Each structure stands twice: as C-alpha cells, then as structure tokens.
Amino acid sequence: MNRIVEWLRGEFQVQTLSYEEKLAHGLVFRGVSRGEEVVFLVPESQHVWMRKAASQEWKPTGIKVPDRVMR
C-alpha cells in the first residue's frame, strides 16, 4: 500500500494521504489536496477515480497506476 500512497501523493499533489479500506470494487485512499478532503479509488483495472469527500459522484482521472507501483 505504501508504494501506491506515495505514487498517488506525487501524481495528484496531495498533502496527506492514507489507505482507508479495500472494497469489492477496489482500494480506497483518503487525503487532503489543496485544502479539500478527497477520496481516491483504485480498482483492479488500475485506473484512478477521484471524488471530493462530501460528494458521492466518482470521476475518472484518466490516469492509470503503473504496474511497477501495484506490485
């Protein structure tokens, strides 16, 4: 999980980020970016989805976590 956290933190310029839980549809990470709480979802496809913590709507980022990070 640490590799994914560090990669997401660098890719999305997130100040704080931590692993939250594993759901049936992917891994969930929660953090703070530009003063707003954000949530990331990384499913098996490795495509990153993001939403603001107050929202229920996931939005695709168009970015995929590299295989080397997922190992």
C-alpha positions in Angstrom: 0.0 0.0 0.0 2.9 2.4 0.8 4.0 2.5 -2.9 0.5 3.3 -4.1 0.1 6.0 -1.4 3.4 7.6 -2.4 2.7 7.4 -6.1 -0.8 9.0 -5.7 0.6 11.7 -3.4 3.2 12.7 -6.0 0.9 12.3 -9.1 -2.0 14.3 -7.6 0.0 16.7 -5.4 -1.9 15.5 -2.2 -0.5 16.9 1.1 -1.7 14.0 3.2 -2.9 10.6 2.0 -3.6 7.2 3.7 -5.0 3.9 2.8 -8.6 3.6 4.1 -10.1 0.2 3.1 -10.5 -2.5 0.4 -13.9 -2.7 -1.1 -15.3 -5.2 -3.5 -14.6 -2.8 -6.4 -11.1 -1.5 -5.4 -8.8 0.1 -2.9 -9.8 3.4 -1.2 -7.4 6.1 -0.2 -8.4 9.4 1.6 -6.4 12.6 1.8 -6.2 16.4 1.6 -5.5 18.2 -1.6 -5.4 22.0 -1.9 -7.3 22.2 1.4 -10.1 19.9 0.4 -10.6 16.3 1.5 -10.5 13.9 -1.4 -11.0 10.2 -1.9 -9.3 8.0 -4.5 -10.5 4.6 -5.7 -8.1 2.2 -7.5 -9.9 -0.8 -8.9 -8.3 -3.9 -10.5 -8.0 -2.0 -13.8 -5.6 0.4 -12.0 -7.4 3.4 -13.4 -7.7 6.1 -10.7 -11.1 7.5 -9.8 -11.5 10.5 -7.5 -14.2 12.4 -5.6 -14.4 15.1 -3.1 -15.2 13.6 0.3 -18.6 15.5 0.5 -19.6 14.1 -2.9 -21.0 10.7 -3.8 -20.0 11.0 -7.5 -16.8 9.3 -8.6 -15.0 11.0 -11.6 -12.4 9.3 -13.7 -9.0 11.0 -13.7 -7.7 9.4 -16.9 -4.6 8.2 -15.1 -3.6 4.6 -14.5 -1.4 3.4 -11.7 1.7 1.8 -13.2 2.2 -2.0 -12.9 5.5 -1.4 -11.0 3.7 0.5 -8.3 0.9 -2.1 -7.9 3.2 -5.0 -7.3 
